[in-house]
Amino acid sequence: MNKPVISLVIKAHIPWKPCNEERLFETIFETFLPLLEVFDRLEADHVPFQLGVSLSPVLCFLLSDRDLLKRFDGWLARRIDFLKKELNRTDNTPENALAQMYYEEAVDKQLLWTGRYERNILKALEYYQKKSNVELLITAATHAFLPFYVSYPEAVQAQIETAIGAFRRFFGKYPLGFFLPEMAWSPDLDQFLRSYNFGYTITDAHAFILGDPVASRGSFYPIRTRSGVLAIARDIGAHFSRCFKAGCYRDNNRDIAYELPKETLKPFFGDRRTSTGSKYYARDKSLYDPELGATEARSQAQTFLNIQSERLYTAGKFMSETPVSLCVCDADDLGRSWYEGNCFVESLFREANTSKNTGIKFLCPGEYLFDQEVDKFETITPSFSSSGNNGYAETWLDSSNDWMYKHMVRAIDRMTELAERFPNESCIKERALNQAAREILIAQDSSWPRMLYNKKYTEYAGKQIQSCLQNFTTIYESLGNGHISTEWLTNLEYDHRVFPYINYRVFRRNQ
């Protein structure tokens, strides 16, 4: 048997106009910049590494929006000013060493952001893609839960074609792999993926285990769908969640901003209490020890590799092909939610490269598939599945959010009607039609029903859905009566400026 393979895929998505800009800024500061630093260190030390990264098109636009990036510069400068003041406040206290560390980290990241990475996370990731260290995967335009829209093929078509256009714009190539939003698979999606010539997709494990017929090698080997699309299943035994619960890890939920008087914070953050990055305590309530946390992360990386190696070699005894463990990780788990997460990932690659761990290797999903004999893939129909609660669709369809879909499908029908009725418009009408398409796509984002289901930011999520659908209705009615407010449309185009090159004709029916 060839060396068994671990394929790590990091998925990242933030909806257009998230609940607050801090989420995007914290993701850049605490997740993407540290992750790129990991790549830089591994490259400098000649440690081989390969992984997949799925960035939603919406997130790509957020990471390239000039106004947002300018505000991030200000956000970062204010954080550094606050951390500098924290050095004085914590002088002669046990927290001072941590305050010094956080201040130096922030200054270093500011230098990397403005210097090495030129304020361009996408360009930095593309650099590693060209070196074959990172494989960038595409996903739906606004991360919509696609199985709900297969009865409205124009909606799925719009999500995929808009995403392809965005991917080509940002990375200059056609994507190989399609990362299903929420890993939500429906057999009806098979023909869509085939028609756009994607090489492979990623599903949840029980899509294989409950497939027709059942995948004989479980989630340890890819399959081929009826239309010929290759699919790899997430390995439910390779989830990071069991790794980041150690008591010595930093408590990312406890920030000094919620303990200091408002007067201390106001010069830097105004009247709002927001994350400052000054987090002094571990999850076990003791003072946080960065070295202890890093040591634990390295130890858990070694344990993770040992467990996965044992599982893969055991699976390999029952199959002649090279088994794979596909580990899907949310980007928030690396830094923003789990401070030591990037140290853990770096340790995985370093440990796998040592002489005692040469029995296992890391590959991008596409690289692994390229090494396999396609005629050995079983042809099955994976079952309906997702990564949501209980593995099906209840996260996106229950009593908290079911109200939205009747309005959504009505809007999709109307958008298709507009695309058919106005096939060759230009000037103000074309702008209005393109904006109508944007409003539909933004409303379809799977983040909104997830927020409603989790009872988190419910008012905001509901408002976003209703606002987008109301904007669409206004455009629909305006096109019907022949009058469109140019001022209103211009303001809406700026407020919802994602997908600037969208073509509303993606909602046309296939002839």
C-alpha positions as a Python dict, from the first residue, in 0.01 Angstrom:
ca = {
    (1, 'M'): (0, 0, 0),
    (2, 'N'): (119, 355, -78),
    (3, 'K'): (148, 600, 208),
    (4, 'P'): (-201, 688, 335),
    (5, 'V'): (-306, 1047, 283),
    (6, 'I'): (-456, 1322, 497),
    (7, 'S'): (-618, 1597, 292),
    (8, 'L'): (-685, 1913, 492),
    (9, 'V'): (-940, 2163, 358),
    (10, 'I'): (-1000, 2499, 526),
    (11, 'K'): (-1334, 2659, 441),
    (12, 'A'): (-1404, 3028, 489),
    (13, 'H'): (-1719, 3232, 437),
    (14, 'I'): (-1857, 3560, 567),
    (15, 'P'): (-2190, 3696, 439),
    (16, 'W'): (-2211, 4027, 258),
    (17, 'K'): (-2262, 4297, 522),
    (18, 'P'): (-2192, 4075, 825),
    (19, 'C'): (-2340, 4173, 1159),
    (20, 'N'): (-2042, 4401, 1217),
    (21, 'E'): (-1718, 4477, 1037),
    (22, 'E'): (-1518, 4355, 1334),
    (23, 'R'): (-1589, 3997, 1230),
    (24, 'L'): (-1415, 4050, 896),
    (25, 'F'): (-1131, 4246, 1055),
    (26, 'E'): (-1077, 3983, 1326),
    (27, 'T'): (-1076, 3712, 1057),
    (28, 'I'): (-801, 3895, 867),
    (29, 'F'): (-602, 3969, 1183),
    (30, 'E'): (-647, 3646, 1379),
    (31, 'T'): (-692, 3385, 1105),
    (32, 'F'): (-557, 3478, 762),
    (33, 'L'): (-243, 3669, 863),
    (34, 'P'): (-130, 3399, 1112),
    (35, 'L'): (-210, 3126, 856),
    (36, 'L'): (2, 3299, 593),
    (37, 'E'): (281, 3329, 850),
    (38, 'V'): (258, 2951, 898),
    (39, 'F'): (296, 2902, 522),
    (40, 'D'): (595, 3139, 519),
    (41, 'R'): (772, 2954, 800),
    (42, 'L'): (710, 2615, 645),
    (43, 'E'): (841, 2737, 310),
    (44, 'A'): (1147, 2895, 471),
    (45, 'D'): (1227, 2570, 654),
    (46, 'H'): (1165, 2359, 339),
    (47, 'V'): (886, 2166, 510),
    (48, 'P'): (651, 2025, 243),
    (49, 'F'): (285, 2111, 290),
    (50, 'Q'): (-31, 2086, 83),
    (51, 'L'): (-390, 2173, 170),
    (52, 'G'): (-711, 2299, 16),
    (53, 'V'): (-869, 2637, 88),
    (54, 'S'): (-1230, 2716, 0),
    (55, 'L'): (-1303, 3090, -6),
    (56, 'S'): (-1658, 3196, -82),
    (57, 'P'): (-1685, 3455, -363),
    (58, 'V'): (-1853, 3692, -119),
    (59, 'L'): (-1554, 3670, 115),
    (60, 'C'): (-1319, 3729, -180),
    (61, 'F'): (-1502, 4055, -254),
    (62, 'L'): (-1489, 4156, 113),
    (63, 'L'): (-1115, 4091, 118),
    (64, 'S'): (-1066, 4308, -191),
    (65, 'D'): (-1306, 4594, -115),
    (66, 'R'): (-1100, 4915, -96),
    (67, 'D'): (-1330, 5094, 147),
    (68, 'L'): (-1332, 4800, 387),
    (69, 'L'): (-956, 4755, 366),
    (70, 'K'): (-905, 5124, 437),
    (71, 'R'): (-1122, 5089, 746),
    (72, 'F'): (-923, 4780, 846),
    (73, 'D'): (-607, 4992, 841),
    (74, 'G'): (-775, 5230, 1086),
    (75, 'W'): (-907, 4942, 1298),
    (76, 'L'): (-558, 4793, 1318),
    (77, 'A'): (-399, 5127, 1409),
    (78, 'R'): (-652, 5181, 1689),
    (79, 'R'): (-591, 4832, 1823),
    (80, 'I'): (-215, 4894, 1830),
    (81, 'D'): (-268, 5227, 2010),
    (82, 'F'): (-486, 5053, 2268),
    (83, 'L'): (-238, 4769, 2316),
    (84, 'K'): (38, 5022, 2369),
    (85, 'K'): (-167, 5183, 2645),
    (86, 'E'): (-230, 4839, 2793),
    (87, 'L'): (145, 4804, 2842),
    (88, 'N'): (136, 5100, 3078),
    (89, 'R'): (-183, 4993, 3253),
    (90, 'T'): (-51, 4643, 3324),
    (91, 'D'): (296, 4756, 3431),
    (92, 'N'): (417, 4556, 3731),
    (93, 'T'): (129, 4307, 3699),
    (94, 'P'): (134, 3940, 3590),
    (95, 'E'): (-54, 4038, 3270),
    (96, 'N'): (225, 4266, 3147),
    (97, 'A'): (419, 3995, 2963),
    (98, 'L'): (106, 3903, 2769),
    (99, 'A'): (32, 4269, 2696),
    (100, 'Q'): (384, 4302, 2557),
    (101, 'M'): (335, 3991, 2342),
    (102, 'Y'): (2, 4112, 2201),
    (103, 'Y'): (147, 4455, 2123),
    (104, 'E'): (446, 4307, 1939),
    (105, 'E'): (219, 4063, 1752),
    (106, 'A'): (-3, 4347, 1633),
    (107, 'V'): (292, 4559, 1517),
    (108, 'D'): (442, 4261, 1332),
    (109, 'K'): (110, 4188, 1162),
    (110, 'Q'): (72, 4551, 1059),
    (111, 'L'): (416, 4534, 893),
    (112, 'L'): (326, 4209, 716),
    (113, 'W'): (-13, 4343, 608),
    (114, 'T'): (121, 4665, 458),
    (115, 'G'): (455, 4524, 342),
    (116, 'R'): (492, 4160, 245),
    (117, 'Y'): (124, 4095, 169),
    (118, 'E'): (52, 4440, 22),
    (119, 'R'): (-292, 4445, 184),
    (120, 'N'): (-393, 4156, -42),
    (121, 'I'): (-475, 3824, 124),
    (122, 'L'): (-597, 3676, -206),
    (123, 'K'): (-269, 3753, -383),
    (124, 'A'): (-75, 3587, -101),
    (125, 'L'): (-290, 3274, -126),
    (126, 'E'): (-254, 3273, -504),
    (127, 'Y'): (125, 3276, -459),
    (128, 'Y'): (106, 2949, -267),
    (129, 'Q'): (-144, 2810, -517),
    (130, 'K'): (109, 2866, -795),
    (131, 'K'): (369, 2681, -588),
    (132, 'S'): (123, 2387, -554),
    (133, 'N'): (110, 2420, -175),
    (134, 'V'): (-250, 2544, -171),
    (135, 'E'): (-541, 2434, -387),
    (136, 'L'): (-814, 2697, -404),
    (137, 'L'): (-1166, 2554, -429),
    (138, 'I'): (-1473, 2734, -552),
    (139, 'T'): (-1810, 2739, -380),
    (140, 'A'): (-2150, 2894, -459),
    (141, 'A'): (-2162, 3272, -505),
    (142, 'T'): (-2325, 3353, -170),
    (143, 'H'): (-2284, 3013, -6),
    (144, 'A'): (-2649, 2920, -65),
    (145, 'F'): (-2788, 2589, 59),
    (146, 'L'): (-2818, 2451, -294),
    (147, 'P'): (-3041, 2142, -238),
    (148, 'F'): (-3331, 2375, -158),
    (149, 'Y'): (-3311, 2535, -502),
    (150, 'V'): (-3270, 2238, -736),
    (151, 'S'): (-3637, 2274, -836),
    (152, 'Y'): (-3545, 2622, -957),
    (153, 'P'): (-3247, 2547, -1183),
    (154, 'E'): (-3202, 2913, -1276),
    (155, 'A'): (-3119, 2991, -911),
    (156, 'V'): (-2853, 2717, -891),
    (157, 'Q'): (-2724, 2822, -1232),
    (158, 'A'): (-2692, 3185, -1113),
    (159, 'Q'): (-2508, 3081, -796),
    (160, 'I'): (-2255, 2868, -986),
    (161, 'E'): (-2197, 3092, -1289),
    (162, 'T'): (-2155, 3403, -1076),
    (163, 'A'): (-1905, 3213, -859),
    (164, 'I'): (-1706, 3096, -1163),
    (165, 'G'): (-1687, 3452, -1293),
    (166, 'A'): (-1563, 3576, -955),
    (167, 'F'): (-1304, 3297, -927),
    (168, 'R'): (-1165, 3376, -1271),
    (169, 'R'): (-1149, 3744, -1183),
    (170, 'F'): (-959, 3690, -861),
    (171, 'F'): (-738, 3394, -954),
    (172, 'G'): (-730, 3393, -1334),
    (173, 'K'): (-816, 3026, -1384),
    (174, 'Y'): (-1104, 2781, -1397),
    (175, 'P'): (-1152, 2599, -1065),
    (176, 'L'): (-1096, 2226, -1036),
    (177, 'G'): (-1296, 2145, -724),
    (178, 'F'): (-1639, 2265, -611),
    (179, 'F'): (-1686, 2285, -234),
    (180, 'L'): (-2055, 2236, -164),
    (181, 'P'): (-2181, 2508, 73),
    (182, 'E'): (-2245, 2345, 410),
    (183, 'M'): (-2135, 2022, 232),
    (184, 'A'): (-2501, 2002, 132),
    (185, 'W'): (-2550, 1735, -133),
    (186, 'S'): (-2861, 1636, -320),
    (187, 'P'): (-2862, 1383, -608),
    (188, 'D'): (-3024, 1654, -822),
    (189, 'L'): (-2703, 1858, -798),
    (190, 'D'): (-2509, 1591, -987),
    (191, 'Q'): (-2598, 1715, -1334),
    (192, 'F'): (-2527, 2077, -1241),
    (193, 'L'): (-2172, 1994, -1134),
    (194, 'R'): (-2118, 1782, -1442),
    (195, 'S'): (-2247, 2051, -1678),
    (196, 'Y'): (-1993, 2300, -1540),
    (197, 'N'): (-1713, 2044, -1573),
    (198, 'F'): (-1597, 2046, -1212),
    (199, 'G'): (-1342, 1774, -1144),
    (200, 'Y'): (-1468, 1683, -799),
    (201, 'T'): (-1677, 1789, -503),
    (202, 'I'): (-1681, 1729, -127),
    (203, 'T'): (-1971, 1578, 68),
    (204, 'D'): (-2037, 1469, 423),
    (205, 'A'): (-1953, 1112, 525),
    (206, 'H'): (-2304, 972, 544),
    (207, 'A'): (-2364, 1070, 181),
    (208, 'F'): (-2136, 773, 104),
    (209, 'I'): (-2238, 544, 388),
    (210, 'L'): (-2608, 575, 299),
    (211, 'G'): (-2550, 598, -76),
    (212, 'D'): (-2704, 379, -344),
    (213, 'P'): (-2528, 142, -337),
    (214, 'V'): (-2337, 188, -13),
    (215, 'A'): (-1973, 288, -69),
    (216, 'S'): (-1784, -30, 20),
    (217, 'R'): (-1478, 162, 142),
    (218, 'G'): (-1679, 413, 342),
    (219, 'S'): (-1534, 764, 348),
    (220, 'F'): (-1176, 641, 304),
    (221, 'Y'): (-1187, 646, -76),
    (222, 'P'): (-1351, 869, -340),
    (223, 'I'): (-1647, 764, -552),
    (224, 'R'): (-1785, 860, -889),
    (225, 'T'): (-2141, 989, -921),
    (226, 'R'): (-2381, 873, -1192),
    (227, 'S'): (-2287, 1167, -1413),
    (228, 'G'): (-1915, 1109, -1366),
    (229, 'V'): (-1828, 1375, -1104),
    (230, 'L'): (-1572, 1256, -850),
    (231, 'A'): (-1660, 1303, -483),
    (232, 'I'): (-1462, 1282, -160),
    (233, 'A'): (-1633, 1251, 177),
    (234, 'R'): (-1537, 1431, 495),
    (235, 'D'): (-1386, 1196, 752),
    (236, 'I'): (-1599, 1243, 1064),
    (237, 'G'): (-1318, 1089, 1270),
    (238, 'A'): (-1079, 1367, 1169),
    (239, 'H'): (-1252, 1670, 1316),
    (240, 'F'): (-1046, 1932, 1500),
    (241, 'S'): (-1321, 2007, 1752),
    (242, 'R'): (-1196, 1739, 1989),
    (243, 'C'): (-852, 1903, 1988),
    (244, 'F'): (-922, 2260, 2100),
    (245, 'K'): (-1086, 2206, 2437),
    (246, 'A'): (-775, 2194, 2658),
    (247, 'G'): (-796, 2407, 2971),
    (248, 'C'): (-456, 2566, 2907),
    (249, 'Y'): (-572, 2716, 2575),
    (250, 'R'): (-653, 3085, 2565),
    (251, 'D'): (-1011, 3180, 2646),
    (252, 'N'): (-1103, 3375, 2333),
    (253, 'N'): (-1439, 3476, 2480),
    (254, 'R'): (-1288, 3671, 2769),
    (255, 'D'): (-1158, 4008, 2652),
    (256, 'I'): (-1042, 4292, 2873),
    (257, 'A'): (-1285, 4521, 2686),
    (258, 'Y'): (-1569, 4376, 2893),
    (259, 'E'): (-1391, 4437, 3222),
    (260, 'L'): (-1242, 4785, 3184),
    (261, 'P'): (-1445, 5103, 3241),
    (262, 'K'): (-1602, 5246, 2926),
    (263, 'E'): (-1404, 5567, 2973),
    (264, 'T'): (-1082, 5375, 2918),
    (265, 'L'): (-1204, 5227, 2589),
    (266, 'K'): (-1383, 5530, 2447),
    (267, 'P'): (-1077, 5709, 2297),
    (268, 'F'): (-1005, 5399, 2090),
    (269, 'F'): (-1338, 5228, 2022),
    (270, 'G'): (-1606, 5488, 2091),
    (271, 'D'): (-1907, 5393, 2302),
    (272, 'R'): (-1909, 5027, 2197),
    (273, 'R'): (-1745, 4746, 2385),
    (274, 'T'): (-1562, 4548, 2119),
    (275, 'S'): (-1276, 4300, 2108),
    (276, 'T'): (-938, 4455, 2183),
    (277, 'G'): (-725, 4143, 2145),
    (278, 'S'): (-616, 4164, 2510),
    (279, 'K'): (-713, 3824, 2644),
    (280, 'Y'): (-524, 3730, 2956),
    (281, 'Y'): (-687, 3411, 3078),
    (282, 'A'): (-692, 3045, 2982),
    (283, 'R'): (-1006, 2836, 2961),
    (284, 'D'): (-938, 2694, 3308),
    (285, 'K'): (-953, 3054, 3447),
    (286, 'S'): (-578, 3069, 3517),
    (287, 'L'): (-346, 3331, 3368),
    (288, 'Y'): (-280, 3233, 3008),
    (289, 'D'): (64, 3083, 2937),
    (290, 'P'): (140, 3105, 2560),
    (291, 'E'): (421, 2850, 2574),
    (292, 'L'): (205, 2601, 2760),
    (293, 'G'): (-72, 2650, 2503),
    (294, 'A'): (170, 2602, 2212),
    (295, 'T'): (317, 2291, 2374),
    (296, 'E'): (-31, 2145, 2415),
    (297, 'A'): (-116, 2226, 2051),
    (298, 'R'): (200, 2050, 1930),
    (299, 'S'): (123, 1751, 2150),
    (300, 'Q'): (-232, 1727, 2021),
    (301, 'A'): (-106, 1754, 1664),
    (302, 'Q'): (117, 1453, 1729),
    (303, 'T'): (-174, 1263, 1886),
    (304, 'F'): (-402, 1355, 1595),
    (305, 'L'): (-147, 1225, 1345),
    (306, 'N'): (-96, 903, 1539),
    (307, 'I'): (-471, 837, 1556),
    (308, 'Q'): (-525, 917, 1189),
    (309, 'S'): (-227, 706, 1087),
    (310, 'E'): (-362, 409, 1281),
    (311, 'R'): (-710, 451, 1132),
    (312, 'L'): (-577, 483, 778),
    (313, 'Y'): (-345, 184, 804),
    (314, 'T'): (-629, -23, 949),
    (315, 'A'): (-855, 81, 661),
    (316, 'G'): (-573, 8, 417),
    (317, 'K'): (-565, -357, 524),
    (318, 'F'): (-908, -402, 369),
    (319, 'M'): (-845, -219, 42),
    (320, 'S'): (-579, -225, -229),
    (321, 'E'): (-604, 150, -297),
    (322, 'T'): (-449, 440, -104),
    (323, 'P'): (-689, 543, 175),
    (324, 'V'): (-754, 911, 242),
    (325, 'S'): (-879, 1103, 544),
    (326, 'L'): (-1039, 1430, 438),
    (327, 'C'): (-1034, 1678, 726),
    (328, 'V'): (-1256, 1984, 677),
    (329, 'C'): (-1187, 2274, 912),
    (330, 'D'): (-1370, 2603, 950),
    (331, 'A'): (-1134, 2900, 912),
    (332, 'D'): (-1274, 3050, 1233),
    (333, 'D'): (-1127, 2755, 1422),
    (334, 'L'): (-779, 2873, 1327),
    (335, 'G'): (-707, 3181, 1532),
    (336, 'R'): (-1034, 3363, 1577),
    (337, 'S'): (-1200, 3090, 1783),
    (338, 'W'): (-893, 2882, 1868),
    (339, 'Y'): (-586, 3098, 1927),
    (340, 'E'): (-349, 2801, 1906),
    (341, 'G'): (-516, 2659, 1593),
    (342, 'N'): (-252, 2779, 1348),
    (343, 'C'): (22, 2639, 1572),
    (344, 'F'): (-166, 2307, 1560),
    (345, 'V'): (-180, 2311, 1178),
    (346, 'E'): (186, 2403, 1147),
    (347, 'S'): (277, 2120, 1384),
    (348, 'L'): (80, 1871, 1172),
    (349, 'F'): (297, 1940, 868),
    (350, 'R'): (620, 1950, 1068),
    (351, 'E'): (543, 1624, 1250),
    (352, 'A'): (441, 1451, 926),
    (353, 'N'): (779, 1551, 780),
    (354, 'T'): (989, 1398, 1058),
    (355, 'S'): (1155, 1060, 1008),
    (356, 'K'): (933, 882, 1260),
    (357, 'N'): (615, 1003, 1086),
    (358, 'T'): (704, 945, 723),
    (359, 'G'): (432, 680, 696),
    (360, 'I'): (168, 942, 620),
    (361, 'K'): (155, 1242, 389),
    (362, 'F'): (-57, 1550, 324),
    (363, 'L'): (-199, 1620, -21),
    (364, 'C'): (-448, 1864, -171),
    (365, 'P'): (-773, 1689, -267),
    (366, 'G'): (-709, 1736, -639),
    (367, 'E'): (-351, 1611, -611),
    (368, 'Y'): (-469, 1297, -434),
    (369, 'L'): (-735, 1230, -697),
    (370, 'F'): (-480, 1278, -975),
    (371, 'D'): (-270, 998, -824),
    (372, 'Q'): (-556, 745, -822),
    (373, 'E'): (-679, 507, -1090),
    (374, 'V'): (-1020, 642, -1189),
    (375, 'D'): (-1150, 303, -1298),
    (376, 'K'): (-1127, 186, -936),
    (377, 'F'): (-1380, 442, -817),
    (378, 'E'): (-1721, 295, -737),
    (379, 'T'): (-2017, 456, -910),
    (380, 'I'): (-2286, 540, -657),
    (381, 'T'): (-2557, 796, -591),
    (382, 'P'): (-2466, 972, -264),
    (383, 'S'): (-2761, 1033, -35),
    (384, 'F'): (-2900, 1371, 66),
    (385, 'S'): (-2674, 1511, 338),
    (386, 'S'): (-2507, 1818, 487),
    (387, 'S'): (-2270, 1916, 766),
    (388, 'G'): (-2555, 2072, 965),
    (389, 'N'): (-2720, 1952, 1283),
    (390, 'N'): (-2804, 1579, 1255),
    (391, 'G'): (-2658, 1571, 904),
    (392, 'Y'): (-2955, 1674, 693),
    (393, 'A'): (-3128, 2011, 650),
    (394, 'E'): (-3291, 2103, 980),
    (395, 'T'): (-3039, 2381, 1047),
    (396, 'W'): (-3167, 2564, 737),
    (397, 'L'): (-3531, 2460, 753),
    (398, 'D'): (-3727, 2454, 1074),
    (399, 'S'): (-3990, 2669, 1241),
    (400, 'S'): (-3740, 2951, 1298),
    (401, 'N'): (-3662, 3012, 931),
    (402, 'D'): (-3914, 2830, 710),
    (403, 'W'): (-4107, 3156, 652),
    (404, 'M'): (-3835, 3290, 423),
    (405, 'Y'): (-3853, 3027, 149),
    (406, 'K'): (-4199, 3102, 9),
    (407, 'H'): (-4085, 3462, -45),
    (408, 'M'): (-3752, 3346, -186),
    (409, 'V'): (-3895, 3115, -452),
    (410, 'R'): (-4148, 3381, -550),
    (411, 'A'): (-3862, 3626, -603),
    (412, 'I'): (-3665, 3366, -803),
    (413, 'D'): (-3966, 3310, -1030),
    (414, 'R'): (-3995, 3684, -1081),
    (415, 'M'): (-3622, 3723, -1147),
    (416, 'T'): (-3640, 3452, -1413),
    (417, 'E'): (-3940, 3633, -1562),
    (418, 'L'): (-3741, 3959, -1576),
    (419, 'A'): (-3443, 3792, -1741),
    (420, 'E'): (-3673, 3645, -2006),
    (421, 'R'): (-3874, 3965, -2058),
    (422, 'F'): (-3570, 4195, -2083),
    (423, 'P'): (-3301, 3987, -2258),
    (424, 'N'): (-3105, 4275, -2416),
    (425, 'E'): (-3133, 4577, -2190),
    (426, 'S'): (-2863, 4839, -2136),
    (427, 'C'): (-2800, 5159, -1937),
    (428, 'I'): (-3028, 5218, -1635),
    (429, 'K'): (-3250, 4914, -1696),
    (430, 'E'): (-2950, 4682, -1715),
    (431, 'R'): (-2814, 4829, -1392),
    (432, 'A'): (-3149, 4769, -1223),
    (433, 'L'): (-3170, 4411, -1350),
    (434, 'N'): (-2814, 4339, -1236),
    (435, 'Q'): (-2896, 4480, -893),
    (436, 'A'): (-3209, 4266, -876),
    (437, 'A'): (-2991, 3960, -937),
    (438, 'R'): (-2755, 4067, -657),
    (439, 'E'): (-3041, 4106, -411),
    (440, 'I'): (-3162, 3752, -484),
    (441, 'L'): (-2814, 3606, -439),
    (442, 'I'): (-2749, 3790, -111),
    (443, 'A'): (-3085, 3679, 27),
    (444, 'Q'): (-2999, 3315, -49),
    (445, 'D'): (-2691, 3315, 178),
    (446, 'S'): (-2706, 3013, 408),
    (447, 'S'): (-2575, 3228, 695),
    (448, 'W'): (-2912, 3396, 748),
    (449, 'P'): (-3123, 3084, 817),
    (450, 'R'): (-2836, 2944, 1024),
    (451, 'M'): (-2842, 3255, 1245),
    (452, 'L'): (-3218, 3222, 1284),
    (453, 'Y'): (-3185, 2854, 1374),
    (454, 'N'): (-2909, 2918, 1628),
    (455, 'K'): (-3107, 3214, 1771),
    (456, 'K'): (-2803, 3434, 1723),
    (457, 'Y'): (-2836, 3778, 1559),
    (458, 'T'): (-3189, 3675, 1467),
    (459, 'E'): (-3318, 4030, 1426),
    (460, 'Y'): (-3028, 4121, 1198),
    (461, 'A'): (-3058, 3803, 987),
    (462, 'G'): (-3431, 3847, 941),
    (463, 'K'): (-3382, 4211, 849),
    (464, 'Q'): (-3120, 4122, 587),
    (465, 'I'): (-3350, 3868, 418),
    (466, 'Q'): (-3648, 4102, 421),
    (467, 'S'): (-3444, 4400, 305),
    (468, 'C'): (-3296, 4215, 5),
    (469, 'L'): (-3633, 4078, -100),
    (470, 'Q'): (-3796, 4419, -58),
    (471, 'N'): (-3521, 4577, -269),
    (472, 'F'): (-3584, 4316, -536),
    (473, 'T'): (-3960, 4378, -527),
    (474, 'T'): (-3905, 4753, -565),
    (475, 'I'): (-3693, 4694, -875),
    (476, 'Y'): (-3945, 4444, -1015),
    (477, 'E'): (-4233, 4687, -975),
    (478, 'S'): (-4027, 4979, -1106),
    (479, 'L'): (-3945, 4789, -1424),
    (480, 'G'): (-4312, 4709, -1460),
    (481, 'N'): (-4427, 5071, -1444),
    (482, 'G'): (-4129, 5207, -1636),
    (483, 'H'): (-3987, 5437, -1366),
    (484, 'I'): (-3667, 5370, -1169),
    (485, 'S'): (-3522, 5613, -917),
    (486, 'T'): (-3161, 5661, -1028),
    (487, 'E'): (-3058, 5801, -689),
    (488, 'W'): (-3211, 5510, -498),
    (489, 'L'): (-3054, 5257, -734),
    (490, 'T'): (-2710, 5421, -713),
    (491, 'N'): (-2717, 5412, -332),
    (492, 'L'): (-2827, 5046, -335),
    (493, 'E'): (-2552, 4957, -584),
    (494, 'Y'): (-2294, 5099, -344),
    (495, 'D'): (-2446, 4942, -35),
    (496, 'H'): (-2465, 4599, -203),
    (497, 'R'): (-2163, 4632, -434),
    (498, 'V'): (-2068, 4266, -435),
    (499, 'F'): (-2028, 4102, -780),
    (500, 'P'): (-1975, 4429, -975),
    (501, 'Y'): (-1959, 4241, -1305),
    (502, 'I'): (-2270, 4029, -1255),
    (503, 'N'): (-2487, 3964, -1559),
    (504, 'Y'): (-2856, 3930, -1477),
    (505, 'R'): (-2893, 3693, -1773),
    (506, 'V'): (-2756, 3411, -1555),
    (507, 'F'): (-3119, 3377, -1444),
    (508, 'R'): (-3242, 3304, -1795),
    (509, 'R'): (-3386, 2962, -1867),
    (510, 'N'): (-3173, 2727, -2072),
    (511, 'Q'): (-3321, 2697, -2415),
}
